[in-house]
Structures are given as C-alpha cells and as structure tokens.
Amino acid sequence: MKVNLTILERVVIMNILPQMGNVQSARAIRNTKTILKITDEEKKVVEAKLTPQGTLQGEIGDPEKTFEFPHSSAKLIKDTLTDLDKKSQLSIDAVAVYDKFFPSSDKEESAATPA
C-alpha cells in the first residue's frame, strides 16, 4: 500500500502503534517504525521550528513523502486506527492519517453531512 505522509503524520503513526505484541505483530511494529524513521535532515527542519517550550512555531512546511507499506504494516496501522476510533480515542492529528489509510471515509462523511 502506497501512502503519502508528512513528518507530523509519521510521528503520529509511530506514537499510536502498540508497544508490545506477539512475535508477528512485534515484527510488524519494528518494520513499520523503520519505514517511518525520521531522517537527520528532517529532524533539523522540525528542531528549527521548536520553541524553548517544545511546541512548534507555525507550520513545519514539510512536503509529503510516499511510503510503500507491506501488507503487515498497513494492516497494523489500519487496525490501530480502527481500534482508536471505536474507543473514541482518535486524536485530531490522527484523523488526517485515518483519512489517508481509509480514503473512502472522507466521502462517507461528506455524504452524511447536509450541505
């Protein structure tokens, strides 16, 4: 599965992934984090925008990068997002990620919302 993600969206995914699991899921978690790893150049861009309090000053201005996820990683991310949604624990930042992994959900919401 190919998905375009910003640095922030990648951080969101890494933060919502489970920290433990069985051998198969733990390997998928490790592989997914490796795929999403933030490069040193990207870290410099983010650090330049941080305030002394650790919050971002304005937009990072990071362009999206395309990531190719194997089935195990895509399933892990989708299952995690679905679980958070069912528990009503989906953060505002995670909604953009959700929409990228479930692109039809945006269309369903638009259809359900009166104009």
DAWOVEN-V843773 format. One record per residue. N is the residue number from 1. RES is the residue in one letter. OMEGA is omega in degrees with one decimal (none if undefined). NEAR is the number of other ideal C-beta (glycine too) atoms within 12 Angstrom. Layout:
n=(N:N)
res=(RES:RES)
omega=(OMEGA:OMEGA)
near=(NEAR:NEAR)
This chain:
n=(1:2:3:4:5:6:7:8:9:10:11:12:13:14:15:16:17:18:19:20:21:22:23:24:25:26:27:28:29:30:31:32:33:34:35:36:37:38:39:40:41:42:43:44:45:46:47:48:49:50:51:52:53:54:55:56:57:58:59:60:61:62:63:64:65:66:67:68:69:70:71:72:73:74:75:76:77:78:79:80:81:82:83:84:85:86:87:88:89:90:91:92:93:94:95:96:97:98:99:100:101:102:103:104:105:106:107:108:109:110:111:112:113:114:115)
res=(M:K:V:N:L:T:I:L:E:R:V:V:I:M:N:I:L:P:Q:M:G:N:V:Q:S:A:R:A:I:R:N:T:K:T:I:L:K:I:T:D:E:E:K:K:V:V:E:A:K:L:T:P:Q:G:T:L:Q:G:E:I:G:D:P:E:K:T:F:E:F:P:H:S:S:A:K:L:I:K:D:T:L:T:D:L:D:K:K:S:Q:L:S:I:D:A:V:A:V:Y:D:K:F:F:P:S:S:D:K:E:E:S:A:A:T:P:A)
omega=(177.1:179.8:175.0:-176.9:172.4:176.8:-179.0:-179.8:177.5:177.7:178.4:-179.5:-178.9:-179.9:-177.7:-179.6:176.9:179.0:-179.0:176.5:175.1:-175.7:-177.6:-179.0:178.4:176.3:178.6:178.2:-179.6:-179.5:-180.0:178.6:177.1:178.9:-173.7:-175.4:178.7:-179.5:178.1:178.1:179.4:177.3:179.5:178.8:-178.8:-178.7:179.2:-178.5:-177.9:173.1:176.5:179.0:178.3:177.1:-178.2:173.8:179.2:-179.2:176.1:-177.8:-177.9:177.6:177.3:172.9:179.3:178.5:176.4:-179.1:172.3:-177.2:-176.8:179.4:178.7:179.1:178.8:-179.2:179.9:179.2:179.3:178.4:179.2:179.5:177.9:178.9:179.8:-179.8:-175.4:-179.6:-179.6:-178.8:179.1:178.9:-178.6:179.8:177.9:177.4:178.8:-178.5:179.1:179.2:176.1:-172.8:-179.6:-178.5:178.3:179.4:179.3:-179.6:-179.9:-179.9:-178.0:-178.9:178.7:-178.0:none)
near=(23:17:30:21:32:28:31:29:33:37:27:28:39:28:20:34:33:22:13:10:18:11:11:14:22:18:17:28:29:23:25:36:25:18:29:33:20:26:14:10:14:24:18:15:21:27:18:16:20:16:12:7:7:10:10:20:15:12:13:24:16:26:15:19:21:15:28:17:28:18:16:23:31:25:21:35:42:29:25:33:33:20:19:27:22:11:12:9:16:24:21:13:22:30:22:27:37:31:25:30:36:25:18:13:22:17:12:12:15:12:11:10:9:6:5)
